[in-house]
Amino acid sequence: MQTALRLCRNKDQLFCLAHIYHDIRPYQNSHACPVCREHPTPETLRRPTGFLKNYLEDPKIKCDHRNRGCLDVIRLEDLQRHVDECGFVLVMCGNEGCGTVVNK
């Protein structure tokens, strides 16, 4: 996932790049950022780095079935496939007449 985010250089406020111009435009006449009160421009907004950049560009989350024992941490884009295949999904026992709910 390609992130289009910028941080205010003064207060590290996170801005979505797609909305920067929308957010900045009302403040151009007053020359004040809503966060740091400085005139924001694309040049004064920096790209996220380090942990924040990695977290935003490749988010990983815990499996939906963690409470039943799955300890996998999955990339967000792979979550649905993992949940569909996870061995900790509850299913009905396949033995005739059993009716017990078990992990897949």
RAFENLIN-V398475 format. One record per backbone hydrogen bond with DSSP energy under -1.0 kcal/mol. NH is the residue of the N-H (numbers start at 0). CO is the residue of the C=O. E is the energy in kcal/mol with one decimal. If there is no record, write none. Layout:
nh: [NH;NH]
co: [CO;CO]
e: [E;E]
This chain:
nh: [5;6;7;8;11;14;16;18;22;23;24;26;27;30;31;36;45;52;53;54;55;56;57;60;62;65;67;68;69;73;75;77;78;81;82;83;84;85;88;90;92;97;101;103]
co: [14;45;12;43;7;5;3;15;18;19;20;23;24;26;26;32;6;48;49;50;51;52;53;73;71;62;64;65;64;60;58;74;75;77;78;79;80;81;85;101;99;94;90;88]
e: [-2.7;-3.9;-2.3;-1.4;-2.0;-3.5;-4.5;-1.6;-2.9;-3.1;-2.4;-2.1;-1.2;-1.6;-1.4;-1.5;-2.6;-1.0;-2.5;-3.1;-2.4;-2.5;-2.0;-2.9;-1.8;-1.6;-1.5;-1.9;-1.6;-3.1;-2.6;-1.9;-1.2;-2.3;-3.0;-2.3;-1.4;-1.8;-1.2;-3.1;-3.1;-2.1;-3.1;-2.1]
